[in-house]
Each structure stands twice: as structure tokens, then as C-alpha cells.
């Protein structure tokens, strides 16, 4: 293991002062503590949090009884109350104790934890259809970031006679977020004729397409008398060839069940689905035919099946899921059909069409098709954004990537924010490795701050080595910026040493670390990746053996020196496999080298790096590559002190032989 004297420490140790206020102190111990390192009360608090997460009312009450003098009573009380609002399956408990909830909301009014309980309570009130009290609480819900609460809010408005169909259509795009509330909204609006039967079927198809079959089956209740029986729905979801073998009747439910079956078949094998669909498509109405081809084309695009774009050409006029619309553009980009790119972007729903990605690619289509004025108008809409598409648009307008003017904050500015109670409470939670609660308190404190105040908080976070908070806080500014905070460079001597030793650009190494861990030393992903460069144990062990480090302990994997050395070495290994392409290597670092090799082999012809990145089938890897390269460009501008080009770094990707 590396010497402790070499280890840079990332920590905000906190001490309890007068029972509630916490301050940052020594930086001589790691932020992440094991449960055994915590005091008995802190251990009980962490256990209480887990009991609350599991909605274990009895265990929560038992643990809370041991914490009568705990210095954060609001969270103790919340963790006791929350299991009384939901059952073990996470469904709202309509018998939740209103008096206790209202007393808590009054007692802790204005605090982040009160807004969290209000979120929970709104789900209870919505489940009761208690719209009067729901509306009273909804007016005070500050974050308003819960899709289910938004669904209940629309249902409340509909109960007063408002037509909320358009608002519902804009909201109902991701079934994974629906829960009980959005299913209830769809049923309610269908009953009020604010959503048509065809739109309900579309929602069921989208759920089936995303593999949320149970949600889709619950949505079928909104069909009323047209609802198929459970046997047919089960057949469509789990035995689609069997359902299609029964034949397609003349009625709408029979047609829609056939489309559900094709949707499910396409998830498994788009080519077989297309062959099967060709034999039955004549029995469907024109728009129904287009719907089926659209869902087949979407799944084929994800799997890079030849013919996907041709099936998309048959989807004209079909209402589709947002991902299916997006992949229609990507399929056209992959073959360089800019006429289709233009049509596919212009055919999107307005809320989707307004996203930066599709503004950019629409602009590129206009430029390629001979409309430079229209293209420039598109690029101008997004060129002020500090992200991947903003950078690309800036270059399309003839400029290189530069940093905005730096706004400096004073020591007085920092002193004015450093003692805010929410920041102190966040630090306590970070010291206990409760990052969810810590981030909630930190972000709540930032609400309503000016850019200068945000930069002061980011500077304070830097001073106590909370680098992820430094980055995320500086990232919020709108007019005044400090990119030295937004693109932090901690551990610089180690990163520079190991990057150069492996012939990597320092800015690329920083761009990747920023995306992987936001400089949280103890970061651990849900699949077990560890440390600043988020190495999987197997990968770390392989690289360690290759460079002669031998076996590794978990602590060594999170050690700064060891993690950066292994991460940069592995990145260099991947980079060398891909002919010096940062796009392919970044994709390989995230998804494993085998997948970008497959994606590259499937290319019909050489493509721009930006197009390759846009057409990566995995959402996580696609976003990862774009973010890493965007980060890299800003780090290069910061470290090299001169304008940069994202397009040059993206380069071109050649198909393999």
C-alpha cells in the first residue's frame, strides 16, 4: 500500500457544536467512514435511516427511542414518520397520521427535510384524492421535482374541470417514473375524454417497449370496456408469436394487441419481428402499420441491425416514444442521410424537438442541405451553452472553444456563506457517508443564490476539499463564472505524473475523473467500481498485475495514488487498442473495449466522432463519452490557456475491416 504521507485527503470532518451546528475541521482523516468508526449514536442513526428506507415502522420507532438527544432531531423525526406514509411495497398509506405530519411541517418549515416530507405527504393526499389539502400543500412544495406529484397535480386540476390533456402528454414520457400517481392520472383523463383510447394504447405500448409490463397492464384498466382480458395481455407480453398465431380480428383491441406483441418481439429480435410483421401488416390501418414499423426500427437501431433506417422510413405519421423518435434521427445520421435527419427532427414532438441535441443536428442538416441562414439560427440558440452541443454549435459558427471571463470572489464573500447551517449539516452527513442526505442539504442551501454567492460556496467547498460540491456548485452559475472551480484540478501532481507516464493528455485524464467520480475519493458505484477513476475490482487487479503491483486490497483501490495510476494505465491500454481515438477509448473505458469494437465494426462508412458518439446504443455510455470529451476541451482551455476544438478531439471513426 502507498505511504499515508502521499495520500491527499478528501474530507470535511465535523464536530457537533451546541447540538446542531457543525463545522469543517481537520483534513487528516478520510471522509468515508466505516460503520464501526462511527459513535454508537451515529451507528443507530444510520440504521434508523435504513429502516426508514425499507418502510419498517417498528424498527424505525425502536431505533429512534435510542436517539432522544441526537443533534439532528429533524431527521430522526422524519425517519420515524416516513414509514407511516408508505407500506412495505412503497405504495402510499391513505391512513397516514395527518396531525403528526402537519406538526412536523410546521415545526421545521423552511428546511429541506420538511420539503422532503411534504413530497411524501403529497403522494398520500393524491392517493386519497383529497384535492383540497393536496392543493394547499402543493403550493408550498419548493422542489416540485417528483413526476408522481406532478401527475397528481394535473389530476387535481382536471377534477376542477380543467383540460390538462396537453400538459399530461408532455409529462407522460417515461413509464419508469409513473408509479401509482401517473397510472391514476391516465385512467382519470381517459374517463374525462382528455386522453383518447388510442393515446392510452400508446402509453401501454411505451411501457411494454421499456419492459415495464406490469405498469402497462395496470394502464389497460383505463380502456374501460375495451380492456382485453389478462390472458391476452399476458400472451402479448410473454408469448407474442402465440398471440399473433390466433389471427387479427377486425376490432381495435385486436389490432392494438398485435402491436403490443410486435413491440415485445422486437425487443428480442427485430429481424424476426419485421418478418412476422410483414405477414400481418396488411390487416392493420395505415397509422397502425406505421406504429409497428416504428417500434421495430427503434429496437433494430439499438441493436445495430441492418435495415433499421428502412423500417423507420415506413413509420411516417406514427406516434412513438421519445427514444424511438430520437433513434430515427440517429439512424439517419449513421448513414449520412441529411434529408431524413431534417425530417426526423422536424417530426418530433415540440418538447423533444427543443432539446439541444436535436436543435444542433437539425442545424447540421440545414447547413448540409444548403440553408446556412437557418442553420446559423439553430446554432445560435445553443452556442451559449457550456456543454457538448454548445461547443459543437460554437464551432459551427466559426469560433473555437474559450473560457468565459473569470469572476473572482473575495474572502468576505466566502465568510458570508461558510457558516450557513445547511452547509454544516451537509458536512456532517458527508462525514457519515450519507451522501444523499448531504447533497440534499447542500443543494437546498443554494436555492435562490446569486452567481457570486454560488461561487463563494464553491470556493468554500474547495477550501475544505469537498471537490464534488465545488464542481457542482460552480456548475450552477448563469452569468458569472469561474471555470477553475467548475473544472477543478485537485491532486494535480499525481494526475500529471501518471498521465504523462502513460502518454495521455492531462486534460483528458481530468475530464474522465470529473465524469467518473467528481473527485470523490471514496466513490463506489452500484456495480462495485471504486475510487476517483471508478475502477472495477477485476480491471484493477488485471492492471495491477500487469505493472507489477500484485494483489490489491479494497483500501488500496481507493488510495489516490494507486487509483489514478491504475486508471490512467488502463485508459492508455484501451487508447492503444483504438488507434489513438479518444472517443473509442472513452467508450471502452466505460462499457469495456469489446462493445466499441462491435459498434465500430457495424459502421457502414467513416463517420464524424460526434455522429459516432450520438449513435452509441447504450444511453449511459453515449452520455459518458459526450461529457468526457466536453470536459476535456474545457480542461485543455484551462490548462493550456488557449482556444480549443472539440471537433478535432472527436475526429473521425473508421470502420474496421
Wavefront OBJ file of the C-alpha trace (Angstrom):
o trace
v 0.000 0.000 0.000
v 1.219 3.530 -0.765
v 2.627 5.552 2.140
v -0.014 7.509 4.004
v 2.144 10.605 3.635
v 1.441 10.501 -0.086
v -2.302 10.371 0.312
v -4.205 13.536 -0.357
v -7.142 13.732 1.975
v -10.696 14.487 0.905
v -12.715 15.219 3.944
v -14.877 17.572 5.944
v -14.651 16.317 9.500
v -17.443 17.755 11.543
v -17.980 18.338 15.207
v -21.250 18.897 16.982
v -21.476 22.367 18.469
v -24.362 23.148 20.790
v -26.035 20.021 19.484
v -26.864 21.314 15.990
v -24.213 23.358 14.176
v -21.324 21.548 12.520
v -18.081 22.941 11.169
v -15.346 21.641 8.920
v -12.110 20.926 10.684
v -9.097 18.652 10.236
v -8.265 17.186 6.853
v -6.237 14.363 8.325
v -8.749 11.511 8.078
v -10.842 10.104 5.226
v -14.357 11.369 4.595
v -15.781 7.884 4.144
v -16.051 6.120 7.487
v -16.991 2.529 8.090
v -19.928 1.997 10.420
v -17.518 0.716 13.056
v -15.744 4.114 13.097
v -18.936 5.975 13.986
v -20.160 6.688 17.504
v -22.905 4.396 18.842
v -25.481 7.148 18.292
v -24.324 7.723 14.721
v -24.473 3.992 14.069
v -28.035 3.940 15.378
v -28.867 6.932 13.176
v -27.545 5.176 10.065
v -29.552 2.074 10.991
v -32.642 4.254 11.503
v -32.173 5.723 8.045
v -32.082 2.228 6.538
v -35.178 1.125 8.469
v -36.966 4.204 7.158
v -35.891 3.451 3.603
v -37.375 -0.020 3.976
v -40.574 1.460 5.470
v -40.048 -0.671 8.584
v -42.176 1.306 11.033
v -41.474 -0.847 14.093
v -37.700 -0.929 13.643
v -37.606 2.820 12.971
v -39.510 3.575 16.179
v -37.243 1.267 18.191
v -34.048 2.888 16.903
v -35.390 6.407 17.327
v -36.056 5.705 21.011
v -32.277 5.467 21.458
v -31.712 8.887 19.879
v -33.704 11.243 22.083
v -30.784 13.678 22.325
v -29.418 13.294 18.809
v -28.135 16.618 17.418
v -30.224 16.384 14.214
v -33.723 15.791 15.628
v -35.486 16.776 12.398
v -34.057 13.765 10.569
v -34.759 11.410 13.471
v -38.386 12.516 13.450
v -38.604 12.282 9.664
v -37.179 8.760 9.613
v -39.835 7.733 12.149
v -42.697 9.383 10.266
v -41.857 8.338 6.731
v -42.603 4.575 7.181
v -46.072 5.560 8.384
v -46.781 7.122 4.978
v -45.958 4.059 2.859
v -46.371 0.316 3.038
v -43.577 -2.202 2.543
v -44.105 -2.122 -1.224
v -43.745 1.654 -1.375
v -47.419 2.406 -2.007
v -48.915 5.404 -0.218
v -50.743 4.651 3.026
v -54.016 6.538 2.940
v -54.288 6.131 6.729
v -51.102 8.117 7.362
v -51.214 10.287 10.546
v -52.142 13.770 9.336
v -51.732 15.501 12.689
v -48.178 14.276 13.181
v -47.278 15.157 9.590
v -48.720 18.659 9.801
v -46.992 19.224 13.137
v -43.657 18.243 11.584
v -44.201 20.515 8.572
v -44.992 23.418 10.889
v -42.078 22.737 13.247
v -39.459 22.503 10.505
v -40.989 24.888 7.983
v -38.412 26.136 5.504
v -35.951 23.275 5.978
v -35.001 20.748 3.329
v -36.331 17.869 5.380
v -39.761 19.498 5.616
v -39.900 19.755 1.826
v -38.946 16.082 1.651
v -41.826 15.115 3.957
v -44.171 17.384 2.026
v -43.230 15.428 -1.111
v -44.160 12.188 0.673
v -47.381 13.656 2.076
v -48.475 14.866 -1.353
v -48.333 11.272 -2.574
v -50.608 10.258 0.300
v -53.051 13.104 -0.354
v -53.064 12.302 -4.070
v -53.779 8.634 -3.379
v -56.731 9.741 -1.233
v -57.914 12.152 -3.935
v -58.010 14.775 -1.188
v -57.530 17.557 -3.690
v -58.289 20.446 -1.348
v -55.464 19.558 1.036
v -53.270 18.415 -1.834
v -53.507 21.842 -3.446
v -52.713 23.579 -0.156
v -49.552 21.534 0.287
v -48.558 21.605 -3.383
v -48.368 25.397 -3.308
v -45.647 25.047 -0.676
v -43.681 22.239 -2.334
v -40.464 24.046 -3.219
v -38.541 21.499 -5.288
v -41.511 20.117 -7.272
v -39.233 17.506 -8.830
v -41.325 14.350 -8.451
v -43.117 13.076 -11.569
v -45.749 11.316 -9.470
v -46.585 14.525 -7.597
v -46.831 16.330 -10.930
v -49.287 13.676 -12.129
v -51.461 14.144 -9.055
v -51.290 17.920 -9.530
v -52.682 17.520 -13.045
v -55.376 15.166 -11.794
v -56.343 17.740 -9.182
v -56.700 20.395 -11.862
v -58.753 18.023 -14.000
v -61.054 17.373 -11.041
v -61.912 21.105 -11.113
v -62.906 20.922 -14.765
v -59.613 21.986 -16.394
v -58.493 20.286 -19.580
v -54.950 19.151 -18.797
v -54.545 16.721 -21.692
v -51.697 18.618 -23.370
v -49.805 19.010 -20.092
v -50.261 15.304 -19.416
v -48.962 14.351 -22.864
v -45.828 16.420 -22.250
v -45.274 14.826 -18.838
v -46.069 11.195 -19.589
v -42.921 10.141 -21.436
v -41.055 7.827 -19.014
v -43.082 4.928 -17.562
v -40.350 4.099 -15.033
v -41.383 7.261 -13.166
v -45.138 6.679 -13.286
v -45.837 4.800 -10.061
v -49.406 4.834 -8.777
v -49.965 8.517 -9.468
v -49.453 8.642 -13.220
v -51.377 5.424 -13.763
v -54.216 7.063 -11.835
v -53.905 10.240 -13.939
v -54.149 8.327 -17.210
v -57.261 6.492 -16.036
v -58.839 9.722 -14.833
v -58.145 11.642 -18.040
v -59.343 8.757 -20.191
v -62.596 8.783 -18.216
v -62.934 12.521 -18.875
v -62.131 12.106 -22.606
v -58.996 14.245 -22.196
v -56.912 11.300 -23.419
v -58.207 9.177 -26.278
v -58.332 5.397 -26.321
v -55.527 5.426 -28.903
v -53.400 7.512 -26.526
v -53.997 5.046 -23.705
v -52.887 2.240 -26.002
v -49.804 4.272 -26.862
v -48.970 4.580 -23.174
v -49.335 0.806 -22.786
v -47.025 0.242 -25.781
v -44.413 2.619 -24.375
v -44.482 0.733 -21.086
v -44.126 -2.606 -22.893
v -41.350 -1.170 -25.056
v -39.413 -0.190 -21.899
v -40.149 -3.600 -20.323
v -42.485 -2.139 -17.683
v -45.129 -4.741 -18.421
v -46.872 -4.534 -15.052
v -47.334 -0.790 -15.452
v -48.653 -1.369 -18.964
v -51.164 -3.911 -17.696
v -52.350 -1.512 -14.995
v -52.766 1.203 -17.609
v -55.044 -1.148 -19.525
v -57.705 -0.526 -16.872
v -58.116 2.945 -18.382
v -59.531 1.306 -21.518
v -62.776 0.511 -19.763
v -64.943 -1.817 -21.772
v -62.218 -2.190 -24.443
v -59.750 -3.662 -21.956
v -58.504 -7.096 -23.128
v -58.574 -9.861 -20.563
v -55.434 -10.702 -18.614
v -54.809 -13.872 -20.611
v -54.456 -11.937 -23.864
v -52.272 -9.243 -22.279
v -50.025 -11.909 -20.809
v -49.820 -13.612 -24.172
v -48.880 -10.345 -25.901
v -46.188 -9.622 -23.328
v -44.696 -13.070 -22.844
v -45.781 -15.251 -25.778
v -46.212 -12.793 -28.674
v -45.927 -15.394 -31.508
v -48.726 -17.364 -29.897
v -50.981 -14.331 -29.769
v -50.253 -13.431 -33.394
v -50.930 -17.020 -34.455
v -54.526 -16.527 -33.296
v -55.019 -14.038 -36.120
v -56.016 -10.375 -36.066
v -59.676 -9.507 -35.687
v -61.499 -6.523 -37.113
v -61.774 -4.651 -33.817
v -59.403 -2.060 -32.339
v -58.343 -4.117 -29.274
v -57.251 -6.965 -31.540
v -55.138 -4.598 -33.649
v -53.607 -2.994 -30.584
v -52.779 -6.357 -29.023
v -50.986 -7.282 -32.236
v -48.916 -4.102 -31.961
v -48.094 -4.933 -28.340
v -46.968 -8.384 -29.420
v -44.772 -6.943 -32.173
v -43.325 -4.461 -29.666
v -42.323 -7.349 -27.415
v -40.953 -9.436 -30.284
v -38.847 -6.516 -31.467
v -37.164 -6.271 -28.057
v -35.875 -9.824 -28.522
v -35.150 -9.970 -32.247
v -36.074 -7.059 -34.538
v -35.381 -9.024 -37.708
v -37.763 -11.828 -36.758
v -40.296 -9.236 -35.621
v -40.031 -7.499 -39.002
v -40.518 -10.771 -40.889
v -43.530 -11.667 -38.762
v -44.965 -8.173 -39.071
v -44.699 -8.247 -42.867
v -47.073 -11.196 -42.891
v -49.770 -9.472 -40.835
v -49.354 -5.773 -41.526
v -51.983 -5.683 -44.271
v -54.641 -6.388 -41.644
v -53.905 -3.066 -39.903
v -54.917 0.514 -40.598
v -52.270 2.836 -42.142
v -51.269 4.574 -38.901
v -51.181 1.255 -37.074
v -48.810 -0.066 -39.726
v -46.520 2.905 -39.177
v -46.592 2.377 -35.409
v -45.426 -1.224 -35.749
v -42.589 -0.329 -38.114
v -41.528 2.447 -35.772
v -41.168 0.179 -32.752
v -39.333 -2.458 -34.806
v -36.984 0.200 -36.219
v -36.272 1.570 -32.745
v -35.218 -1.798 -31.350
v -33.265 -2.555 -34.520
v -31.371 0.735 -34.191
v -30.398 -0.097 -30.616
v -29.070 -3.465 -31.771
v -27.495 -2.014 -34.947
v -29.490 -4.374 -37.150
v -29.128 -3.623 -40.858
v -32.377 -2.292 -42.277
v -33.356 -0.234 -39.252
v -33.383 3.002 -41.214
v -35.556 1.453 -43.936
v -38.108 0.347 -41.348
v -38.030 3.864 -39.942
v -38.929 5.180 -43.399
v -42.201 3.250 -43.017
v -43.011 4.974 -39.708
v -44.269 8.256 -41.171
v -47.079 9.693 -39.046
v -46.671 7.192 -36.216
v -46.913 8.412 -32.624
v -43.847 6.919 -30.909
v -41.940 7.009 -27.651
v -39.354 9.749 -27.201
v -36.456 7.257 -27.550
v -37.953 5.958 -30.807
v -38.122 9.498 -32.221
v -34.516 10.100 -31.161
v -33.255 6.917 -32.751
v -34.981 7.798 -36.006
v -32.632 10.781 -36.190
v -29.643 8.699 -35.130
v -30.388 6.028 -37.729
v -30.366 8.722 -40.410
v -27.142 10.219 -39.030
v -25.433 6.835 -39.139
v -25.926 6.553 -42.907
v -25.450 10.264 -43.641
v -28.996 10.863 -44.915
v -29.324 14.545 -44.010
v -32.726 14.913 -45.658
v -34.030 12.255 -43.321
v -32.237 13.903 -40.369
v -34.109 17.105 -41.109
v -37.460 15.365 -41.490
v -36.916 13.204 -38.396
v -36.084 16.175 -36.168
v -38.962 18.241 -37.517
v -41.349 15.327 -36.870
v -40.533 15.209 -33.156
v -42.968 16.433 -30.501
v -42.182 20.099 -29.731
v -40.800 19.482 -26.235
v -38.382 16.877 -27.593
v -37.512 18.918 -30.677
v -36.449 21.805 -28.388
v -33.662 19.796 -26.728
v -30.111 20.962 -27.596
v -29.126 17.720 -29.328
v -31.903 17.940 -31.872
v -31.516 21.681 -32.414
v -27.870 21.004 -33.235
v -28.480 18.116 -35.609
v -31.342 19.955 -37.296
v -28.924 22.840 -37.841
v -26.351 20.484 -39.291
v -28.972 19.088 -41.653
v -29.960 22.576 -42.792
v -26.315 23.516 -43.350
v -25.619 20.368 -45.378
v -28.787 20.838 -47.427
v -27.901 24.414 -48.382
v -29.645 26.603 -45.809
v -26.796 28.333 -43.917
v -29.072 31.063 -42.539
v -31.472 28.582 -40.965
v -28.531 26.552 -39.687
v -26.932 29.580 -38.060
v -30.226 30.397 -36.356
v -30.293 26.898 -34.863
v -26.669 27.055 -33.754
v -27.217 30.473 -32.215
v -29.933 29.054 -29.960
v -27.496 26.740 -28.189
v -23.990 28.179 -28.716
v -24.109 29.934 -25.343
v -24.449 26.610 -23.540
v -21.361 25.235 -21.799
v -21.822 21.642 -22.896
v -21.192 19.233 -25.759
v -23.776 20.675 -28.130
v -22.999 24.248 -27.183
v -19.354 23.612 -28.021
v -20.212 21.987 -31.366
v -22.578 24.846 -32.241
v -19.900 27.405 -31.348
v -17.506 25.769 -33.790
v -20.186 25.628 -36.491
v -20.496 29.407 -36.099
v -16.777 29.775 -36.786
v -15.331 30.162 -33.299
v -13.190 27.944 -31.133
v -13.921 26.983 -27.549
v -12.760 29.500 -24.964
v -13.429 30.059 -21.291
v -15.823 32.785 -20.145
v -14.364 35.682 -18.113
v -13.475 34.619 -14.594
v -15.386 36.133 -11.690
v -13.287 36.214 -8.514
v -14.880 36.184 -5.094
v -13.383 37.761 -2.017
v -12.609 36.359 1.410
v -15.571 38.385 2.669
v -17.832 36.677 0.104
v -16.709 33.285 1.357
v -17.089 34.234 5.023
v -20.656 35.321 4.302
v -21.662 31.788 3.243
v -19.376 29.333 5.007
v -21.316 29.222 8.273
v -24.728 28.584 6.727
v -26.398 25.817 8.768
v -27.362 23.767 5.714
v -23.739 23.514 4.583
v -22.656 22.485 8.068
v -25.360 19.829 8.272
v -24.366 18.560 4.832
v -20.797 18.157 6.063
v -21.965 16.071 8.980
v -23.788 13.745 6.626
v -20.772 13.516 4.305
v -18.606 12.548 7.270
v -21.062 9.693 7.941
v -21.029 8.717 4.251
v -24.683 9.729 3.856
v -24.194 11.464 0.528
v -27.873 11.525 -0.459
v -28.813 13.495 2.655
v -25.665 15.609 2.413
v -26.360 16.608 -1.174
v -29.980 17.389 -0.303
v -28.940 19.806 2.451
v -26.174 21.376 0.380
v -28.351 21.906 -2.682
v -31.266 23.192 -0.618
v -28.981 25.885 0.792
v -28.022 27.004 -2.730
v -31.595 27.834 -3.743
v -32.035 31.457 -4.730
v -28.338 32.297 -4.525
v -26.761 34.754 -6.924
v -23.917 33.645 -9.151
v -21.417 35.370 -6.875
v -22.805 33.591 -3.823
v -22.638 30.259 -5.631
v -19.003 30.897 -6.499
v -18.320 31.789 -2.874
v -19.841 28.477 -1.757
v -17.835 26.634 -4.435
v -14.658 28.334 -3.202
v -15.508 27.335 0.362
v -16.078 23.744 -0.765
v -12.663 23.786 -2.421
v -11.035 25.061 0.774
v -12.398 22.094 2.764
v -11.638 19.644 -0.066
v -15.252 18.870 -0.911
v -14.364 18.842 -4.586
v -17.612 17.379 -5.893
v -19.513 20.210 -4.197
v -17.014 22.685 -5.614
v -17.695 21.427 -9.136
v -21.450 21.012 -8.840
v -21.968 24.369 -7.144
v -19.846 26.288 -9.658
v -21.713 24.464 -12.433
v -24.939 26.266 -11.454
v -23.898 29.810 -12.346
v -25.693 31.501 -15.224
v -23.920 34.799 -15.971
v -20.795 34.993 -13.799
v -18.446 32.022 -13.902
v -15.195 30.606 -12.610
v -14.202 27.601 -14.675
v -11.222 26.906 -12.424
v -13.871 25.875 -9.873
v -16.256 24.263 -12.343
v -13.378 22.223 -13.766
v -11.450 21.540 -10.587
v -7.873 20.206 -10.691
v -7.152 18.567 -7.333
v -4.347 16.011 -6.965
v -2.608 17.771 -9.843
v 0.911 16.456 -9.273
v -0.370 12.862 -9.216
v -2.656 13.234 -12.254
v 0.049 14.964 -14.296
v 2.695 12.428 -13.326
v 0.628 9.366 -14.166
v -0.988 10.806 -17.303
v 2.358 11.788 -18.782
v 3.923 8.499 -17.770
v 1.221 6.811 -19.845
v 1.421 9.310 -22.745
v -2.082 10.623 -22.068
v -3.288 14.200 -22.218
v -3.627 15.512 -18.671
v -6.835 17.283 -19.669
v -8.364 14.013 -20.859
v -7.471 12.282 -17.599
v -9.112 15.143 -15.695
v -12.135 15.105 -17.999
v -12.638 11.434 -17.267
v -12.151 11.715 -13.491
v -14.606 14.630 -13.343
v -17.205 12.489 -15.069
v -16.449 9.292 -13.163
v -16.366 10.471 -9.570
v -16.458 14.275 -9.321
v -13.227 13.759 -7.315
v -14.930 11.835 -4.505
v -12.118 9.561 -3.332
v -14.405 7.031 -1.710
v -16.889 6.935 -4.598
v -18.372 3.493 -5.139
v -20.848 2.698 -7.883
v -23.803 0.364 -7.651
v -21.856 -2.286 -9.580
v -18.741 -2.043 -7.398
v -16.483 0.411 -9.240
v -14.245 2.270 -6.808
v -12.289 5.454 -6.331
v -11.564 8.551 -8.358
v -11.356 6.664 -11.654
v -14.127 4.187 -10.781
v -12.230 1.000 -11.459
v -13.948 -2.353 -11.266
v -12.093 -4.758 -8.962
v -11.368 -7.193 -11.794
v -9.972 -4.459 -14.022
v -7.875 -3.018 -11.202
v -6.446 -6.438 -10.388
v -5.605 -7.097 -14.041
v -3.796 -3.781 -14.442
v -2.033 -4.085 -11.080
v -0.577 -7.435 -12.063
v 0.447 -6.096 -15.442
v 2.518 -3.318 -13.864
v 3.841 -5.424 -11.009
v 1.762 -4.242 -8.053
v 0.436 -7.702 -7.234
v -2.855 -8.243 -5.432
v -4.871 -5.275 -4.170
v -6.969 -4.642 -1.105
v -10.150 -2.567 -1.231
v -8.372 0.249 0.610
v -5.587 0.259 -1.972
v -8.111 0.521 -4.789
v -9.448 3.743 -3.254
v -5.982 5.102 -2.421
v -5.451 8.212 -4.544
v -2.005 7.327 -5.865
v -2.915 3.742 -6.633
v -6.310 4.508 -8.174
v -5.015 7.205 -10.510
v -2.011 5.096 -11.509
v -4.211 2.101 -12.324
v -6.881 4.224 -14.021
v -4.512 6.115 -16.300
v -2.652 2.899 -17.124
v -5.893 1.174 -18.062
v -7.047 4.185 -20.100
v -3.750 4.103 -22.004
v -4.192 0.374 -22.654
v -7.649 0.974 -24.103
v -6.451 4.035 -26.050
v -3.758 1.978 -27.746
v -6.358 -0.559 -28.865
v -8.280 2.118 -30.754
v -5.646 3.841 -32.879
v -5.499 6.886 -30.647
v -9.229 7.697 -30.742
v -10.330 9.441 -27.540
v -13.959 8.756 -28.496
v -13.499 4.999 -28.807
v -11.208 4.800 -25.780
v -13.622 6.767 -23.587
v -16.427 4.457 -24.684
v -14.211 1.451 -23.965
v -13.311 2.736 -20.510
v -17.000 2.987 -19.642
v -18.509 -0.031 -21.410
v -15.495 -2.300 -21.868
v -13.359 -2.366 -25.045
v -15.391 -5.132 -26.696
v -18.514 -3.043 -27.181
v -16.997 -0.070 -29.052
v -15.217 -2.613 -31.261
v -18.638 -4.029 -32.160
v -20.137 -0.578 -32.705
v -17.215 0.419 -34.883
v -17.442 -2.785 -36.925
v -21.120 -2.067 -37.622
v -20.388 1.320 -39.230
v -21.430 1.409 -42.894
v -18.793 4.076 -43.633
v -16.463 6.526 -41.827
v -18.342 8.966 -39.605
v -17.577 12.058 -37.597
v -16.690 11.382 -33.998
v -19.735 13.423 -32.987
v -22.007 11.138 -35.019
v -20.366 8.032 -33.595
v -20.872 9.376 -30.064
v -24.501 10.262 -30.832
v -25.262 6.776 -32.122
v -23.758 4.746 -29.260
v -26.562 2.319 -28.317
v -26.037 2.496 -24.534
v -27.512 5.654 -23.008
v -25.002 5.712 -20.151
v -22.002 5.299 -22.464
v -23.370 7.767 -25.016
v -23.764 10.476 -22.375
v -20.456 9.498 -20.785
v -18.440 9.938 -23.981
v -20.035 13.297 -24.741
v -19.442 14.569 -21.212
v -15.844 13.327 -21.000
v -14.887 14.950 -24.304
v -16.700 18.179 -23.433
v -14.908 18.233 -20.070
v -11.601 17.565 -21.802
v -11.944 20.605 -24.047
v -12.596 22.934 -21.113
v -9.735 21.420 -19.134
v -7.464 21.956 -22.131
v -8.541 25.603 -22.400
v -7.908 25.987 -18.669
v -4.546 24.198 -18.512
v -3.137 25.322 -21.864
v -4.534 28.845 -21.809
v -5.601 28.880 -25.462
v -8.735 28.219 -27.590
v -9.655 24.613 -28.268
v -11.580 22.483 -30.770
v -13.962 19.740 -29.730
v -14.316 18.600 -33.322
v -10.578 17.963 -33.623
v -10.647 15.819 -30.498
v -13.671 13.909 -31.754
v -12.045 13.244 -35.103
v -13.409 10.612 -37.490
v -14.138 6.983 -36.768
v -13.233 4.479 -39.479
v -14.996 1.109 -39.747
v -12.846 -1.924 -39.068
v -12.155 -4.332 -41.909
l 1 2 3 4 5 6 7 8 9 10 11 12 13 14 15 16 17 18 19 20 21 22 23 24 25 26 27 28 29 30 31 32 33 34 35 36 37 38 39 40 41 42 43 44 45 46 47 48 49 50 51 52 53 54 55 56 57 58 59 60 61 62 63 64 65 66 67 68 69 70 71 72 73 74 75 76 77 78 79 80 81 82 83 84 85 86 87 88 89 90 91 92 93 94 95 96 97 98 99 100 101 102 103 104 105 106 107 108 109 110 111 112 113 114 115 116 117 118 119 120 121 122 123 124 125 126 127 128 129 130 131 132 133 134 135 136 137 138 139 140 141 142 143 144 145 146 147 148 149 150 151 152 153 154 155 156 157 158 159 160 161 162 163 164 165 166 167 168 169 170 171 172 173 174 175 176 177 178 179 180 181 182 183 184 185 186 187 188 189 190 191 192 193 194 195 196 197 198 199 200 201 202 203 204 205 206 207 208 209 210 211 212 213 214 215 216 217 218 219 220 221 222 223 224 225 226 227 228 229 230 231 232 233 234 235 236 237 238 239 240 241 242 243 244 245 246 247 248 249 250 251 252 253 254 255 256 257 258 259 260 261 262 263 264 265 266 267 268 269 270 271 272 273 274 275 276 277 278 279 280 281 282 283 284 285 286 287 288 289 290 291 292 293 294 295 296 297 298 299 300 301 302 303 304 305 306 307 308 309 310 311 312 313 314 315 316 317 318 319 320 321 322 323 324 325 326 327 328 329 330 331 332 333 334 335 336 337 338 339 340 341 342 343 344 345 346 347 348 349 350 351 352 353 354 355 356 357 358 359 360 361 362 363 364 365 366 367 368 369 370 371 372 373 374 375 376 377 378 379 380 381 382 383 384 385 386 387 388 389 390 391 392 393 394 395 396 397 398 399 400 401 402 403 404 405 406 407 408 409 410 411 412 413 414 415 416 417 418 419 420 421 422 423 424 425 426 427 428 429 430 431 432 433 434 435 436 437 438 439 440 441 442 443 444 445 446 447 448 449 450 451 452 453 454 455 456 457 458 459 460 461 462 463 464 465 466 467 468 469 470 471 472 473 474 475 476 477 478 479 480 481 482 483 484 485 486 487 488 489 490 491 492 493 494 495 496 497 498 499 500 501 502 503 504 505 506 507 508 509 510 511 512 513 514 515 516 517 518 519 520 521 522 523 524 525 526 527 528 529 530 531 532 533 534 535 536 537 538 539 540 541 542 543 544 545 546 547 548 549 550 551 552 553 554 555 556 557 558 559 560 561 562 563 564 565 566 567 568 569 570 571 572 573 574 575 576 577 578 579 580 581 582 583 584 585 586 587 588 589 590 591 592 593 594 595 596 597 598 599 600 601 602 603 604 605 606 607 608 609 610 611 612 613 614 615 616 617 618 619 620 621 622 623 624 625 626 627 628 629 630 631 632 633 634 635 636 637 638 639 640 641 642 643 644 645 646 647 648 649 650 651 652 653 654 655 656 657
